[in-house]
Amino acid sequence: MTDPIVEHAGASLDHTVQIAQVPRISIQAFCETSQVAQIIESAAVDRRMLKAHMKVHMGGVAAAIEAFRGAPTPNLIVIESVVDRAGLIANLDELSEYCDSGTKVIVVGHENDIALYRLLTARGVSDYLVAPFEVLGFIQHVSHLYNGPNAETLGRVIAVVGAKGGVGASNISHNLAWSISRVLEIQTVVADLDLAFGTAGLDFNQDPPQGIAEVVFAPERVDANLIDRLLSKCSETLSLLAAPATVDRLYDLPEFAFDPLLDILRDSTPCTVLDTPHQWTAWTRHILTSADDVVIVANPDLANLRNAKTLVDALRSSRPNDRLPKLLLNNVGVPRRPEIAIPEFAKALELEPCAIIPFEPKLFGTAANNGQMLAEIEPTSKIVETFDDLARLLIGRANMRRSKKSLLAPLLERLGRKKAG
């Protein structure tokens, strides 16, 4: 538990901090100020609180006592109080008479008082927050109550999506996953969500007999052991969850089709890169909303600009407490093709590109035809450096110094990959 005397909830949070999703619990908050009520209402619609059922009332502890005189209490009660210490203690003692066993209580106060904090915890109060606080700070405290101190070790999920079909988003996602696993030496899974036409198997020269479809169409069987069996090893630090890439069945998936998979990957894998197809359905929208980071891949033309702006605006609205999506411009500088200038593209989106990948058909074409990553074909390429820098940025290690690698490293990695296969 964060000591409220040291810092307000969320006062020093940054968006790279991982917060575990709050489980399916019922929460009722009883506020006395509109500011705190508004913060809690904003938290209720955050992606990390989607499973919880929350109601926000005004009236403080008096309203809570009246509400629970003849009704069962929820899993969590949040009480805001503006009265003095003696009045708050008396009110909480009265409320405790109506609380069911197992109900947790968070008190929101307006005094940074260590003596009050000790009195409250001695009476069984789960947490004490000092207003004002941020939305993410509140969510983190609720999550901590139900997930424990290890919640921040959750794996990171990065969704990569194209602003338009054919912009190279799949290729970007695969090479990004390779850089995360190779440069940062982080165990990584790349999951191909394009069930009908996914290319991850081709790009990594893998042809697994089973893959992600086994998870989607049999959610009752999903567990860590099943996921482990379905993963194809591409290197010592990179695994692939391939798409079937067949059209012998329809893939009309429900909104939460991939949730069991992502829950397990968050618990078991430090980083997961999602190769998300360019389509707008309930499940793709949910994937983009629930990911820790979103990378939008676009080419510098008008259709891409329009679509990228649509996606950015939608994600700004659905992810108000998260970092903005990252913009990656791909295939820049195609000969004789009119292009929108990069500064104009960025200005229209109010978003600077995190990376710019030039048009290099020979390098990309050779890698695609050989079933290899760019770093295996041309390890000293500036494009490979760009992917490595993007990997550091997304994982939160942008200031990490590059270590010089032996020129034999890509060859050794390739041999290790073949051996693993």
C-alpha positions in Angstrom: 0.0 0.0 0.0 1.3 3.4 -0.9 1.8 5.6 2.2 -0.6 8.5 1.7 1.7 10.7 3.7 4.4 10.3 1.1 2.4 11.0 -2.0 -1.1 11.5 -3.3 -2.6 8.6 -5.2 -1.2 8.9 -8.8 0.8 12.0 -8.1 4.0 10.5 -9.6 2.5 7.8 -11.9 3.6 7.6 -15.5 1.9 5.8 -18.3 4.6 3.1 -18.5 3.5 1.7 -15.1 1.6 -1.5 -15.5 -1.7 -1.7 -13.6 -3.5 -5.1 -13.4 -7.1 -5.2 -14.5 -9.6 -5.0 -11.7 -11.5 -8.3 -11.4 -15.3 -8.7 -11.6 -16.2 -7.0 -8.3 -19.0 -4.6 -7.3 -18.0 -1.1 -6.1 -20.1 1.6 -4.7 -18.7 5.1 -4.0 -20.2 7.7 -1.8 -18.8 11.1 -2.4 -19.2 14.5 -0.8 -17.5 16.7 -3.5 -18.2 16.8 -7.2 -14.5 16.7 -8.0 -13.9 13.3 -6.4 -17.1 12.0 -7.9 -16.0 13.0 -11.3 -12.6 11.3 -10.9 -14.2 8.1 -9.8 -16.8 8.2 -12.6 -13.9 8.6 -15.1 -12.1 5.7 -13.5 -15.2 3.5 -14.0 -15.0 3.7 -17.8 -11.2 3.1 -17.9 -10.2 -0.1 -19.8 -8.7 -1.5 -16.6 -12.1 -1.3 -14.8 -14.2 -2.8 -17.5 -15.0 -6.0 -15.6 -15.9 -4.2 -12.4 -19.5 -2.9 -11.7 -19.4 0.6 -10.2 -22.0 3.0 -8.9 -21.2 6.5 -7.7 -23.5 8.3 -5.2 -23.4 11.6 -3.4 -23.9 12.0 0.4 -20.7 10.6 1.9 -20.7 8.1 4.7 -24.2 9.1 5.9 -25.6 8.0 2.5 -23.6 4.8 2.7 -25.1 4.0 6.2 -28.6 4.6 4.9 -28.0 2.5 1.8 -26.8 -0.5 3.6 -29.1 -0.7 6.6 -31.2 -3.3 4.9 -29.1 -4.2 1.9 -26.0 -6.4 1.3 -22.7 -4.5 0.9 -20.6 -4.7 -2.3 -17.1 -6.0 -2.6 -15.7 -2.5 -2.2 -17.1 0.7 -0.6 -15.3 4.0 -1.3 -16.2 6.7 1.2 -15.2 10.4 0.8 -15.3 12.4 4.0 -14.8 16.1 4.7 -15.6 16.0 8.5 -12.9 16.0 11.2 -11.1 13.0 12.5 -13.5 12.2 15.4 -16.6 12.6 13.2 -15.1 10.3 10.5 -14.2 7.6 13.0 -17.7 7.7 14.6 -19.3 7.4 11.1 -17.1 4.5 10.1 -17.8 2.6 13.3 -21.5 2.9 12.6 -21.1 1.8 9.0 -19.1 -1.2 10.1 -22.2 -2.6 11.8 -23.8 -3.0 8.4 -20.8 -4.2 6.4 -20.8 -7.9 5.3 -17.7 -10.0 5.9 -15.2 -9.6 3.1 -16.2 -6.1 2.1 -13.2 -3.8 1.7 -13.4 0.0 2.4 -11.3 2.8 0.9 -11.6 6.2 2.6 -10.9 9.4 0.7 -9.9 12.3 2.9 -8.7 15.8 2.5 -6.0 15.8 5.2 -2.5 14.3 4.9 -2.7 13.0 8.4 -0.6 10.0 9.4 -2.3 9.6 12.8 -5.7 9.4 11.0 -4.2 6.8 8.5 -3.1 4.6 11.4 -6.5 4.9 13.1 -8.3 3.9 10.0 -6.1 0.9 9.2 -6.4 -0.3 12.8 -10.2 -0.4 12.2 -9.8 -2.5 9.1 -10.0 0.2 6.4 -8.1 -1.1 3.4 -6.7 2.1 2.1 -6.7 5.9 2.7 -6.4 8.3 -0.3 -5.7 12.0 0.0 -7.7 14.1 -2.4 -7.0 15.4 -5.0 -5.7 12.4 -6.9 -5.6 11.2 -10.5 -7.7 8.7 -12.2 -4.9 6.2 -12.7 -3.8 6.6 -9.1 -7.3 5.6 -7.9 -7.4 2.6 -10.3 -3.9 1.5 -9.1 -5.0 1.5 -5.5 -8.2 -0.5 -6.3 -6.2 -2.9 -8.4 -3.6 -3.4 -5.7 -6.3 -4.5 -3.2 -7.3 -7.4 -5.5 -4.1 -8.2 -7.3 -1.4 -7.8 -4.7 2.0 -6.1 -4.9 3.1 -8.0 -8.0 0.5 -6.5 -10.3 3.1 -4.1 -11.8 5.1 -7.1 -13.2 2.4 -7.8 -15.8 3.5 -8.2 -19.4 3.1 -5.4 -21.8 0.8 -5.7 -24.8 1.5 -3.7 -27.9 -1.1 -3.6 -30.8 0.1 -2.7 -34.3 -2.5 -1.8 -36.8 -2.5 -0.2 -40.3 -4.3 3.0 -41.1 -5.1 1.4 -44.5 -4.8 -2.1 -46.0 -1.4 -2.8 -47.6 0.7 -0.2 -45.6 3.0 -2.9 -44.2 1.7 -3.0 -40.6 2.2 -6.8 -40.3 5.8 -6.5 -41.5 6.3 -3.7 -39.0 4.8 -5.7 -36.1 7.0 -8.7 -36.8 10.3 -6.8 -37.1 9.3 -4.8 -34.0 8.8 -8.0 -32.0 12.1 -9.3 -33.3 13.9 -6.1 -32.1 12.2 -6.2 -28.6 13.3 -9.8 -28.2 16.8 -9.4 -29.7 18.0 -6.0 -28.6 16.3 -5.8 -25.2 16.6 -9.6 -24.6 12.9 -9.7 -23.4 10.8 -12.8 -23.9 8.3 -11.8 -26.5 5.3 -13.3 -28.2 4.0 -12.1 -31.6 0.4 -13.0 -32.1 -1.1 -12.9 -35.6 -4.8 -11.9 -35.2 -5.5 -11.9 -39.0 -7.0 -15.4 -38.8 -7.9 -15.6 -42.6 -4.9 -14.0 -44.2 -2.1 -13.7 -41.6 1.5 -13.6 -42.8 3.4 -14.1 -39.6 4.0 -17.8 -40.3 5.5 -16.9 -43.7 7.6 -14.0 -42.4 9.2 -16.2 -39.7 9.4 -19.3 -41.9 7.1 -21.3 -39.6 4.3 -23.6 -40.4 2.8 -24.8 -37.1 -0.1 -27.3 -37.3 -2.0 -25.4 -34.6 -2.2 -21.8 -33.6 -4.3 -18.9 -32.4 -7.6 -20.4 -33.8 -7.4 -23.2 -31.2 -7.7 -20.5 -28.5 -10.5 -18.4 -30.2 -12.8 -21.3 -30.9 -12.4 -23.2 -27.7 -12.2 -20.6 -24.9 -13.2 -23.1 -22.3 -10.0 -25.0 -22.9 -7.7 -22.0 -22.7 -5.0 -22.2 -20.0 -1.3 -21.5 -19.8 -0.4 -25.1 -20.8 -2.4 -24.9 -24.0 -0.9 -21.6 -24.9 2.6 -22.9 -24.3 1.9 -25.9 -26.6 0.6 -23.6 -29.4 3.6 -21.3 -29.4 6.2 -21.8 -32.2 9.7 -20.9 -31.1 11.4 -18.4 -33.5 14.5 -17.8 -31.3 15.5 -18.1 -27.7 13.5 -15.0 -26.8 10.8 -14.9 -29.5 7.7 -17.1 -30.0 4.9 -17.0 -32.5 1.2 -17.6 -32.2 0.3 -18.1 -35.8 -2.9 -17.6 -37.6 -4.4 -20.5 -39.6 -4.5 -18.3 -42.8 -7.3 -20.3 -44.3 -10.9 -19.4 -45.4 -12.5 -22.7 -44.7 -14.5 -21.1 -41.9 -15.9 -17.7 -41.0 -14.2 -15.6 -38.4 -17.1 -13.6 -37.0 -15.7 -13.2 -33.5 -17.3 -11.8 -30.4 -16.0 -8.7 -28.8 -14.0 -10.4 -26.1 -12.8 -13.4 -28.1 -9.1 -12.8 -27.4 -9.5 -11.8 -23.7 -8.6 -15.3 -22.2 -5.5 -15.4 -24.4 -4.3 -11.9 -23.5 -5.0 -12.5 -19.8 -2.7 -15.5 -19.9 0.0 -13.8 -22.0 0.0 -10.8 -19.6 0.7 -13.1 -16.7 3.3 -15.3 -18.5 5.1 -13.1 -21.1 7.0 -9.8 -20.5 5.9 -8.5 -24.0 3.3 -9.4 -26.5 3.0 -7.8 -30.0 -0.4 -8.1 -31.6 -0.5 -8.1 -35.4 -3.9 -6.5 -35.7 -5.7 -6.7 -39.1 -7.1 -3.5 -40.8 -10.8 -3.9 -40.0 -13.3 -2.3 -37.7 -15.3 -4.8 -35.6 -16.2 -5.1 -32.0 -13.2 -7.3 -31.3 -10.6 -5.2 -33.1 -11.9 -2.0 -31.4 -11.6 -3.9 -28.0 -8.1 -5.0 -28.8 -6.9 -1.5 -29.6 -8.7 0.0 -26.6 -7.3 -2.6 -24.1 -3.7 -2.7 -25.3 -1.0 -0.9 -23.3 0.3 0.8 -26.5 -1.0 1.2 -30.0 1.2 1.7 -33.0 -0.6 3.1 -36.1 1.2 2.4 -39.4 0.5 4.7 -42.3 1.8 5.7 -45.7 2.1 9.4 -46.5 -1.1 9.8 -48.6 -4.5 11.3 -48.2 -6.5 8.1 -47.5 -4.0 7.1 -44.8 -4.1 10.6 -43.3 -7.9 10.5 -43.1 -8.0 6.9 -41.6 -5.1 7.6 -39.2 -6.9 10.7 -37.9 -10.1 8.7 -37.5 -8.2 6.1 -35.5 -6.3 8.6 -33.4 -9.5 10.5 -32.5 -11.3 7.2 -31.6 -8.4 6.1 -29.3 -8.1 9.5 -27.7 -11.7 9.1 -26.7 -11.7 5.5 -25.6 -8.3 5.6 -23.8 -8.4 9.0 -22.0 -5.9 7.8 -19.3 -3.4 6.2 -21.6 -0.5 7.4 -23.7 -1.5 8.6 -27.2 -1.1 6.0 -30.0 2.3 6.0 -31.8 2.4 7.0 -35.4 4.8 5.2 -37.7 5.2 6.3 -41.3 6.1 3.5 -43.6 7.2 3.4 -47.3 8.3 7.0 -47.3 10.0 8.3 -50.5 8.5 6.0 -53.2 10.0 7.3 -56.5 7.6 9.5 -58.6 4.8 9.1 -56.1 3.2 12.3 -54.8 3.3 12.2 -51.0 2.1 14.4 -48.1 5.0 16.0 -46.4 5.8 14.5 -43.1 5.4 17.8 -41.1 2.0 18.4 -42.7 0.9 14.8 -41.9 2.0 15.2 -38.3 0.3 18.6 -38.0 -3.0 17.3 -39.2 -2.9 14.5 -36.6 -1.3 16.6 -33.9 1.0 13.7 -33.5 4.7 13.5 -34.3 5.9 10.2 -35.9 7.7 7.9 -33.6 9.5 6.4 -36.5 9.9 6.9 -40.3 10.7 3.9 -42.5 11.9 4.7 -46.0 10.9 2.9 -49.1 13.5 0.0 -49.4 11.9 -2.6 -51.7 15.0 -4.8 -52.1 15.6 -5.2 -48.3 12.0 -5.8 -47.5 11.4 -8.0 -50.5 14.4 -10.2 -49.8 13.4 -10.7 -46.2 9.8 -11.5 -47.1 10.8 -14.1 -49.8 13.3 -15.7 -47.5 11.1 -15.8 -44.4 13.6 -13.7 -42.4 13.6 -10.5 -40.4 15.4 -7.4 -41.7 18.1 -7.7 -39.0 19.0 -11.1 -40.4 19.4 -9.8 -43.9 21.2 -6.5 -43.2 22.0 -6.1 -39.5 23.8 -2.8 -40.0 20.9 -1.1 -41.8 19.6 2.2 -40.6 16.1 0.7 -40.8 17.1 -2.0 -38.3 18.4 0.8 -36.0 15.0 2.5 -36.3 13.2 -0.7 -35.2 15.6 -1.1 -32.3 15.0 2.5 -31.2 11.3 2.0 -31.5 11.5 -1.1 -29.3 13.3 0.8 -26.6 10.8 3.6 -26.8 7.8 1.3 -26.4 9.3 -0.7 -23.6 10.4 2.4 -21.7 14.1 2.1 -22.3 14.7 4.9 -24.7 17.7 6.1 -22.9 19.4 2.7 -22.8 22.8 2.8 -24.6 23.2 0.6 -27.6 25.6 -2.2 -27.0 27.9 -3.1 -29.9 27.1 -6.6 -31.3 29.4 -8.9 -33.0 28.8 -9.1 -36.8 28.3 -12.8 -36.3 25.3 -12.2 -33.9 22.7 -12.3 -36.7 24.2 -15.5 -38.1 24.2 -17.2 -34.7 20.7 -16.1 -34.0 19.6 -17.5 -37.4 21.3 -20.8 -36.6 19.7 -20.9 -33.2 16.3 -20.2 -34.8 16.7 -23.1 -37.2 17.7 -25.4 -34.4 14.8 -24.3 -32.3 12.5 -24.9 -35.2 
